[in-house]
Amino acid sequence: MPSAYASNQCIVAPKRIYACDNLIYTSIKKQKENQLVCLCKTDKESILTLLSKDDIATQRIIIRKFLSKHQLSSDELKNILTQIN
């Protein structure tokens, strides 16, 4: 049975201002159990772009804070994003 998502917030792009109108729910395997994750579908491309621009120091800081906030590794987040069509 999936556990509740560790953070009570859904994954949204750091620059999102307004509430997401298209949430997608999926699960990932974390520490030998499934964990429910929600993601703002319209932020998929923005988050992927953020993850790919780690050559700039300020971007790396934003990425680290983002991943820490959602208690995810970069690979886990990429896995979640690939599950979303």
Backbone as ProteinMPNN parsed JSONL, in Angstrom:
{"seq_chain_A": "MPSAYASNQCIVAPKRIYACDNLIYTSIKKQKENQLVCLCKTDKESILTLLSKDDIATQRIIIRKFLSKHQLSSDELKNILTQIN", "coords_chain_A": {"N_chain_A": [[0.844, -1.183, 0.0], [0.635, 2.192, -0.896], [2.472, 4.76, 0.731], [1.795, 7.942, 2.291], [2.727, 10.892, 0.528], [5.846, 12.284, 1.297], [6.272, 15.054, 1.506], [3.731, 17.447, 1.86], [3.122, 18.809, -0.362], [2.662, 19.137, -3.871], [4.801, 18.327, -6.655], [5.991, 21.015, -8.292], [7.064, 23.422, -10.732], [9.758, 25.531, -9.757], [9.334, 28.245, -10.341], [6.628, 28.582, -10.529], [3.657, 30.423, -10.157], [0.887, 30.468, -9.935], [-1.805, 28.273, -8.898], [-1.697, 24.817, -9.764], [-3.458, 23.408, -12.454], [-3.605, 20.901, -13.456], [-2.983, 18.218, -12.153], [-1.078, 15.271, -11.773], [-0.993, 12.0, -10.565], [1.251, 9.61, -9.33], [3.366, 6.804, -8.505], [6.416, 6.069, -6.778], [9.205, 3.945, -6.09], [10.564, 3.992, -2.991], [12.913, 3.477, -0.553], [12.242, 0.739, -0.283], [9.461, 0.74, -0.388], [6.367, 1.747, -1.91], [5.721, 5.083, -2.846], [3.475, 7.709, -2.896], [3.218, 10.255, -5.306], [2.595, 13.515, -6.433], [2.376, 15.54, -9.318], [2.653, 18.512, -11.136], [1.501, 18.486, -14.234], [1.864, 20.302, -16.348], [4.252, 21.438, -15.727], [6.28, 19.761, -16.379], [8.174, 19.972, -18.594], [9.521, 22.322, -17.9], [10.739, 21.592, -15.471], [12.372, 19.486, -16.323], [14.09, 20.936, -17.995], [15.294, 22.571, -16.084], [16.71, 20.612, -14.608], [18.554, 19.837, -16.514], [20.213, 21.994, -16.823], [22.625, 22.227, -15.225], [25.081, 23.406, -15.27], [25.528, 25.928, -14.427], [26.274, 27.72, -11.531], [24.266, 28.944, -9.884], [22.004, 27.674, -10.823], [22.509, 25.055, -10.027], [22.256, 25.316, -7.275], [19.533, 25.997, -7.053], [18.44, 23.627, -8.06], [19.356, 21.751, -6.123], [18.021, 22.696, -3.797], [15.372, 22.384, -4.637], [15.187, 19.575, -5.045], [15.753, 18.723, -2.448], [13.622, 19.847, -1.019], [11.518, 18.284, -1.936], [12.347, 15.83, -1.189], [13.752, 14.067, -2.914], [15.932, 12.341, -5.196], [17.932, 13.333, -7.994], [17.789, 11.394, -10.009], [15.479, 9.99, -9.21], [13.534, 11.965, -9.555], [13.746, 12.396, -12.329], [12.886, 9.879, -13.179], [10.21, 9.929, -12.332], [9.26, 11.999, -13.972], [9.543, 10.849, -16.503], [7.52, 9.028, -16.466], [5.268, 10.458, -16.918], [3.085, 11.416, -19.405]], "CA_chain_A": [[0.0, 0.0, 0.0], [1.481, 3.38, -0.954], [2.434, 5.67, 1.875], [1.531, 9.331, 1.921], [3.89, 11.596, 0.029], [6.559, 12.865, 2.44], [5.932, 16.475, 1.561], [2.304, 17.54, 1.543], [2.993, 19.623, -1.551], [2.956, 18.46, -5.133], [5.979, 18.81, -7.357], [5.699, 22.064, -9.284], [8.255, 24.176, -11.11], [10.07, 26.551, -8.756], [8.856, 29.579, -10.714], [5.17, 28.595, -10.652], [3.009, 31.441, -9.327], [-0.528, 30.115, -9.752], [-2.088, 26.864, -8.601], [-1.673, 23.912, -10.919], [-4.796, 22.938, -12.813], [-3.506, 19.591, -14.094], [-2.141, 17.365, -11.318], [-0.969, 13.861, -12.117], [-0.531, 11.214, -9.422], [1.96, 8.388, -9.669], [4.117, 6.333, -7.336], [7.799, 5.661, -6.988], [9.724, 3.043, -5.062], [11.541, 4.65, -2.121], [13.21, 2.721, 0.652], [11.53, -0.547, -0.338], [8.003, 0.846, -0.4], [5.847, 2.705, -2.88], [5.392, 6.381, -2.283], [2.612, 8.481, -3.772], [3.783, 11.538, -5.71], [1.785, 14.25, -7.393], [3.191, 16.403, -10.153], [1.916, 19.392, -12.034], [1.857, 18.006, -15.57], [2.316, 21.393, -17.216], [5.598, 21.836, -15.321], [7.23, 18.706, -16.737], [9.263, 20.48, -19.435], [10.264, 23.311, -17.126], [11.561, 20.879, -14.493], [13.415, 18.788, -17.09], [15.054, 21.957, -18.406], [16.027, 22.939, -14.873], [17.638, 19.529, -14.29], [19.601, 19.732, -17.536], [21.066, 23.189, -16.798], [23.385, 22.214, -13.971], [26.416, 23.937, -15.512], [25.588, 27.25, -13.821], [26.255, 27.542, -10.071], [22.963, 29.303, -9.306], [21.055, 26.617, -11.207], [22.773, 23.892, -9.16], [21.674, 25.627, -5.96], [18.078, 25.875, -7.214], [18.145, 22.196, -8.21], [19.54, 21.097, -4.815], [16.922, 23.1, -2.916], [14.162, 21.782, -5.183], [15.22, 18.145, -4.74], [15.679, 18.586, -0.998], [12.249, 20.175, -0.614], [10.636, 17.169, -2.28], [12.997, 14.618, -0.698], [13.991, 13.219, -4.075], [17.212, 12.459, -5.881], [17.773, 13.752, -9.383], [17.341, 10.217, -10.761], [14.079, 9.715, -8.86], [12.697, 12.972, -10.209], [13.737, 12.091, -13.762], [12.043, 8.7, -13.325], [8.812, 10.39, -12.218], [8.932, 12.796, -15.154], [9.421, 9.972, -17.672], [6.251, 8.3, -16.362], [4.192, 11.372, -17.272], [2.985, 11.673, -20.852]], "C_chain_A": [[0.888, 1.246, 0.0], [1.35, 4.222, 0.307], [2.141, 7.076, 1.381], [2.821, 9.982, 1.471], [4.526, 12.371, 1.176], [6.289, 14.348, 2.603], [4.465, 16.585, 1.193], [2.062, 18.443, 0.349], [3.287, 18.78, -2.784], [4.198, 19.07, -5.759], [5.538, 19.793, -8.427], [7.0, 22.798, -9.578], [8.503, 25.281, -10.083], [9.509, 27.936, -9.083], [7.342, 29.668, -10.856], [4.578, 29.6, -9.662], [1.586, 31.025, -8.977], [-0.682, 28.625, -9.466], [-2.102, 26.046, -9.894], [-3.084, 23.408, -11.192], [-4.782, 21.551, -13.454], [-2.538, 18.708, -13.309], [-2.214, 15.915, -11.773], [-0.434, 13.139, -10.883], [0.123, 9.936, -9.927], [2.668, 7.901, -8.411], [5.534, 5.987, -7.747], [8.199, 4.759, -5.834], [10.796, 3.791, -4.291], [11.686, 3.818, -0.862], [12.312, 1.491, 0.78], [10.014, -0.447, -0.209], [7.582, 1.877, -1.435], [5.451, 3.987, -2.175], [4.595, 7.162, -3.32], [3.234, 9.851, -4.034], [2.79, 12.229, -6.629], [2.677, 15.281, -8.072], [2.287, 17.269, -11.006], [2.372, 19.076, -13.453], [2.414, 19.115, -16.453], [3.72, 21.877, -16.857], [6.675, 20.835, -15.741], [8.421, 19.259, -17.517], [10.141, 21.471, -18.684], [11.208, 22.629, -16.126], [12.682, 20.114, -15.195], [14.497, 19.762, -17.547], [15.916, 22.377, -17.229], [17.082, 21.882, -14.544], [18.788, 19.438, -15.285], [20.559, 20.923, -17.528], [21.848, 23.268, -15.492], [24.806, 22.733, -14.147], [26.604, 25.335, -14.906], [25.399, 27.079, -12.309], [24.898, 27.861, -9.464], [21.905, 28.258, -9.648], [21.25, 25.391, -10.32], [22.181, 24.101, -7.779], [20.164, 25.469, -6.013], [17.682, 24.4, -7.298], [18.273, 21.479, -6.863], [18.412, 21.431, -3.854], [15.615, 22.431, -3.342], [14.092, 20.299, -4.823], [15.1, 17.894, -3.24], [14.258, 18.823, -0.493], [11.315, 18.989, -0.831], [11.213, 15.811, -1.867], [13.189, 13.588, -1.808], [15.428, 13.375, -4.541], [16.916, 12.907, -7.313], [17.245, 12.588, -10.23], [15.883, 9.874, -10.465], [13.146, 10.703, -9.556], [12.624, 12.721, -11.711], [12.853, 10.878, -14.057], [10.565, 9.081, -13.27], [8.401, 11.115, -13.491], [8.783, 11.926, -16.407], [8.125, 9.177, -17.646], [5.065, 9.143, -16.833], [4.214, 11.642, -18.77], [2.502, 13.06, -21.14]], "O_chain_A": [[1.804, 1.344, 0.817], [0.265, 4.372, 0.868], [2.231, 7.356, 0.186], [3.893, 9.656, 1.979], [3.828, 13.037, 1.941], [6.099, 14.834, 3.717], [4.002, 15.88, 0.296], [0.92, 18.809, 0.071], [4.066, 17.829, -2.733], [4.592, 20.189, -5.43], [4.804, 19.44, -9.35], [7.924, 22.792, -8.764], [7.556, 25.898, -9.596], [9.238, 28.717, -8.171], [6.819, 30.708, -11.257], [4.946, 29.626, -8.488], [1.139, 31.213, -7.846], [0.207, 27.826, -9.76], [-2.471, 26.536, -10.961], [-3.81, 23.029, -10.273], [-5.809, 21.076, -13.938], [-1.41, 18.475, -13.743], [-3.283, 15.406, -12.114], [0.487, 13.63, -10.23], [-0.384, 9.272, -10.831], [2.568, 8.535, -7.36], [5.81, 5.66, -8.901], [7.613, 4.803, -4.753], [11.818, 4.18, -4.856], [10.704, 3.497, -0.193], [11.707, 1.249, 1.825], [9.351, -1.451, 0.053], [8.352, 2.769, -1.789], [4.92, 3.976, -1.064], [4.996, 7.261, -4.479], [3.711, 10.52, -3.116], [2.208, 11.594, -7.508], [3.607, 15.818, -7.471], [1.275, 16.804, -11.531], [3.508, 19.369, -13.823], [3.343, 18.882, -17.226], [4.315, 22.649, -17.608], [7.858, 21.052, -15.478], [9.567, 19.031, -17.129], [11.364, 21.455, -18.821], [12.351, 23.055, -15.962], [13.815, 20.095, -14.715], [15.686, 19.445, -17.491], [17.131, 22.522, -17.364], [18.224, 22.223, -14.234], [19.883, 19.004, -14.927], [21.612, 20.867, -18.163], [21.748, 24.246, -14.75], [25.651, 22.528, -13.276], [27.719, 25.856, -14.88], [24.485, 26.386, -11.862], [24.421, 27.117, -8.608], [21.01, 27.992, -8.845], [20.277, 24.759, -9.908], [21.66, 23.163, -7.177], [19.573, 24.87, -5.114], [16.705, 23.977, -6.68], [17.402, 20.689, -6.498], [17.9, 20.546, -3.169], [14.845, 21.969, -2.5], [13.061, 19.82, -4.353], [14.423, 16.958, -2.815], [13.759, 18.086, 0.358], [10.433, 18.722, -0.014], [10.63, 14.768, -2.164], [12.844, 12.415, -1.666], [16.061, 14.406, -4.314], [15.773, 12.856, -7.768], [16.362, 12.775, -11.066], [15.135, 9.508, -11.372], [12.1, 10.321, -10.08], [11.55, 12.823, -12.302], [12.152, 10.851, -15.069], [9.766, 8.603, -14.076], [7.32, 10.874, -14.026], [7.976, 12.241, -17.281], [7.673, 8.699, -18.686], [3.991, 8.611, -17.113], [5.234, 12.047, -19.327], [2.363, 13.435, -22.305]]}, "name": "protein", "num_of_chains": 1, "seq": "MPSAYASNQCIVAPKRIYACDNLIYTSIKKQKENQLVCLCKTDKESILTLLSKDDIATQRIIIRKFLSKHQLSSDELKNILTQIN"}
